[in-house]
Amino acid sequence: MPPVLAQFGLIDQATAVMASYQVMIALWVRERYGIGQEVEVSLLGTAFYFMYINNLTALITGREVPRHEQATADAMRNYYQCKDGKWVVHTQVPDQGKWKVVCELLEVSELAEDPRYNTQDKRLDRSEELVTIFKKAFLKRTRDEWVELFAEKDLIMSPVFSTMEAIHDPQMTANGYMVDYEHPELGRMKIPGFPVRFSQTSINNNLLAPRLGEHTENVLKEIAGYGDEELAQFRKEKII
């Protein structure tokens, strides 16, 4: 397939997370050793680090990590479309006796003892024909039916959600990943919450990002030490 343009600033957000991590380390070093220092982070560096295993493989072997292709990948670790047009991803690798259970669930029990597929190496060698069989089998039930059936057998499977489905997943609200927010202009709304929790401190999700120049006078007073007369002169001269 051709390259896919990522929607919005995925690496921008990841770089902000990386920067906050660096700031915490720098604060710890200052507290422990009394050393103040400049920290540096970049979009390129973050993107490169997020692809660590791919880049490490390329550096060591001199080869690209191939893009995952459904037909040639392990049938037991793959994605499949279901009866309702939605998708699931399942992974039962390493096998650990799951091959027979999966065959029974997919109603292809005859494959369980088939000498062509009775080891993981053989299944990889015949991945294209096996994936074709699995693709047809998964079309017999809906996505949610498959997720429920696999869960009953303690097998790893995940539904592939659209954004609209994901935000309505009850786990999002239960874990505080979506929270209510009072916006001064837009009113009550839901926004993504902070993704981690602390045992002794709470997260304030209702802090609004400051508008341009909103805290200029506070900064000039509290940090720079300017008085009201000086601020008035700054405004008169349109410095602020």
Secondary structure as UniProt FT lines:
FT   HELIX           10..33
FT   HELIX           43..50
FT   HELIX           52..61
FT   HELIX           70..72
FT   TURN            75..76
FT   STRAND          77..81
FT   TURN            83..84
FT   STRAND          87..91
FT   TURN            96..97
FT   HELIX           98..105
FT   TURN            106..107
FT   HELIX           109..111
FT   TURN            112..113
FT   TURN            115..117
FT   HELIX           120..125
FT   HELIX           127..138
FT   TURN            139..140
FT   HELIX           143..152
FT   TURN            153..154
FT   STRAND          157..159
FT   HELIX           163..166
FT   TURN            167..168
FT   HELIX           170..174
FT   TURN            175..176
FT   STRAND          178..183
FT   TURN            184..186
FT   STRAND          187..192
FT   TURN            205..206
FT   TURN            212..215
FT   HELIX           216..222
FT   HELIX           228..236
FT   TURN            237..238
//
